[in-house]
Amino acid sequence: MAGERVQVTAEMYHSTRILLTRDRVMGGLGSSWWRWHFRDTGRLREGIVTRPCSYSKKSHFDFEEEDVDKLEIRVDLWNASNLKFGDEFLGELRIPLKVLRQSSSYEAWYFLQPRDNGSKSLKPDDLGSLRLNVVYTEDHVFSSDYYSPLRDLLLKSADVEPVSASAAHILGEVCREKQEAAIPLVRLLLHYGRVVPFISAIASAEVKRTQDPNTIFRGNSLTSKCIDETMKLAGMHYLHVTLKPTIEEICQSHRSCEIDPVKLRDGENLENNMESLRQYVDRIFTVITKSGVSCPTVMCDIFFSLREAAAKRFQDDLDVRYTAVSSFIFLRFFAPAILSPNLFQLTPHHTDPQTSRTLTLISKTIQTLGSLSKSKSASFKESYMATFYEFFNEQKYADAVKNFLDLISSSGRRDPKSIEQPILLKEGFMIKRAQGRKRFGMKNFKKRWFRLTNHEFTYQKSKGDQPLCSIPIENILAVERLEEESFRMKNMFQVIQPERALYIQANNCVEAKDWIDILTKVSQCNQKRLTVFHPSAYLNGHWLCCRASSDTATGCTPCTGSLPANIQLDIDGDRETERIYSLFNLYMGKLEKMQEACGSKSVYDGPEQEEYSTFIIDDPQETYKTLKQVIAGVGALEQEHAQYRRDKFKKTRYGSQEHPIGDKSFQNYIRQQSEVSTHSI
């Protein structure tokens, strides 16, 4: 029995609940010994009675009654596994038998410990070594009203002038890494619909500080990290819809695409590999540049603000409005996902070396195509990449990138102060039915030149003529297909306005879908968009679909809503505010140092002290005011947490599930509470 292993099914890996009972059994020659059992998750299992290291008797089980206190029970927990490596060891615990002397039943929670190898010692070189960096965070979240002062301060950050004096911007200034500030900030602001105004404000401020348009948004600033986090949260579905089918095909085909002559394997042909790679790049490039209509609204609104800020700051550089957007959508969104698809859940596992090399080459090429740099070949350090890129030195690729960037950076939420000229999104000839502005006027069909920008939808007799009709984007309530029975004509769709619908026939079904998608995209933010519509026309005094006689009758069919304008996210606003409080509390020393910097800037007009130079402080007085409010809000929450810890300390019993026996962290906690109590006394 001494070498037997005990297997237990445990619901928790860090601790287990043990219920011990004892039965006295008479042994031979009048000696007595004890058989101990433990019960876990309702099952009875037999434990192992062992000697502690200090116990010198030879026998495990033959001992006198008075020797019970010198023995202990060892319980090993194993997780049953079907793998060939056998069951998985979870941990062990040792229970001195003296704890059972006063009662026939003993119940307590124990913290699982690592295996005790006894006198056996493993050489470090036998199994190698593994270095881990593990971060464990535990949040205690109060009810929502506790966070109101700090939350309100954060949510109004976009309205603070200058934005560098806002609570959200201050969080980015004091945190060691911008990323740790961006994660809870973006989640909180997304939850309350304030992420676009805040990112627009900090992006505009960063652009004003940028001197060279070639370095715009290239640093790891709070702006960059917030946009990265927003794209990760809101754009994951868009990324999967766009890239996943092609990435999966590349992973399954295992075609060699190595174009470095030095790395070619025996039997491989450089020209064949180059052609395979070119086909893959073309496919990825096409699905990206054709995906603009699926880009989430929140991303489009952010890109619109980046484009506006860059164009206003560098008015002589016509390309900066594109590079400001491409530096995010290509450099920080699509290219990393192609390079490491498993990190974006595009593949379940790491790709094999050959496929990984193929994806690396594709990612490099797509990144360069999206950058719109003037000297493309010079962008590559490797000569073979410069040679390969000659395939893509055609204007059609640059035009496709610009059209894509125009579409995803056009917002239906027009800014009246915008200096941006209308962005042409699509144009071409189609046939329209007269809208019948006069009650008894002719309603015939005519061929017209249609033109769509991010401001309006117009048509004229020919290209370049003055518009005969202009429909503001905000007046488009829905764009839907029109059933063929209406006019016995195929490929028709309708642009529904407040007073009438414009019926249009496209040249073919593909063209009709393109127009419907792009018109829906630019109008999807309109507040008065319809939820129902009439799929057929209103003719001869009634709607053909539902036979309703009133031309203003409510629609009879739900609108398609085929474009995922926004993905709903499961975000707990109170938890994110708690995390922001924890960061402020962690960096309280920096908040106080920033207060000193504000005072120094207010009274001293000379060179800035080196210890304060890391902070961006545009308005010392406004920043100091916000800092004072932040520190007060954090202090109030810290008092609530301290009271919660004191109450928990009084109620928690050592050996309970919350603090199992052997948990060293709880022992440290007891010591800290004792020191606090002594200090208070």
Secondary structure, 3 states (H helix, E strand, C coil): CCCCCCCCCCCCCCEEEEEEEEEEEECHHHCEEEEEEEEECCEEEECEEECCCCCCCCCCCCCCHHHHHHCEEEEEEEECCCCCCCCEEEEEEEEEHHHHCCCCEEEEEEECECCCCCCCCCCHHHHCCCCCCCCCCCCCCCCHHHHHHHHHHHHCHHHCCCHHHCHHHHHHHHCCCHHHHHHHHHHHHHHCCCHHHHHHHHHHHHHHHCCCHHHCCCCCCHHHHHHHHHHHHHCHHHHHHHHHHHHHHHHHHCCCCCCCHHHCCCCCCHHHHHHHHHHHHHHHHHHHHCCHHHCCHHHHHHHHHHHHHHHHHCCCCCCHHHHHHHHHHHHHHHHHHHHCHHHHCCCCCCCCHHHHHHHHHHHHHHHHHHHCCCCCHHHCCCHHHHHHHHHHCCHHHHHHHHHHHHHHCCCCCCCCCCCCCCCEEEEEEEEEECCCCCCCCCCCEEEEEEEEECCEEEEECCCCCCCCEEEEHHHCCEEEECCHHHCCCCCEEEEECCCCEEEEECCCHHHHHHHHHHHHHHHCCCCCCCCEECCCCEECCEECCCCCCCCCCCCCEECCCCCCCCCCCCCCHHHHHHHHHHHHHHCHHHHHHHHHHHHHHHHCCCCCCHHHCCCCCCCHHHHHHHHHHHHHHHHHHHHHHHHHHHHHHHHCCCCCCCCCECCHHHHHHHHHHHHHHHHHC
